[in-house]
Amino acid sequence: MKLPIISYGDPILKRKGETIEKDYPDLPQLVADMFETMYAAHGVGLAAPQIGRSIRLFVIDASPYEEDEPGLANFKKVFINAELVDEEGEKWLFNEGCLSIPDIREDVSRYPIIHVRYRDEHWVEHEDKFDGLAARIIQHEYDHIEGKLFTDKLSPLRKAMIKSKLDSISRGQVDVDYKMKFPASKKRKR
């Protein structure tokens, strides 16, 4: 089932996600719904806070980047209770966007190599090293479960320059081809 994506301005996006247990209600269905929602919105990652659940769960499918990095073919993963163990290398800029912040893309600096401990959808524990675009996507989604957005990494000047666009998104004044949910205190206008 396609779920509505929570927009910028909703407080749930700024809340740190809670650790979940193996018996979390309907976990397999939630994971399937998150993938379906992500694909319908043409994303490569989706975190549970973006669908209104303040838990430590995100899904990614980096295969759209396989032309840039052949190792990303079939790179589809579920991260439950992820912990960023280590980051290494010299940070690099890459233009990022977010399904919760449509129509805004900015250059964000992130580490090229990360070590992550997490459980998969079968509750198997992993500790893996990721690099390149996979590491970047994972870091972006990991930020979501930590209550951070890519816009938090921008300079004060850059944030000031996009403030009116961000305000418009939080008011629902954005045109997207997927379902979104806007902060309750604000009415959506078209």
Secondary structure by P-SEA (a helix, b strand, c coil): cbbbbbccccccccbbbbbbcccccaaaaaaaaaaaaaaaacccccccccccccccbbbbbccccccccccccccccccccccccccccbbbbbbbbbcccccbbbbbbbbcbbbbbbccccccccccccccaaaaaaaaaaaaaacccccccccaaaaaaaaaaaaaaaaccccccbbbbccccccccc
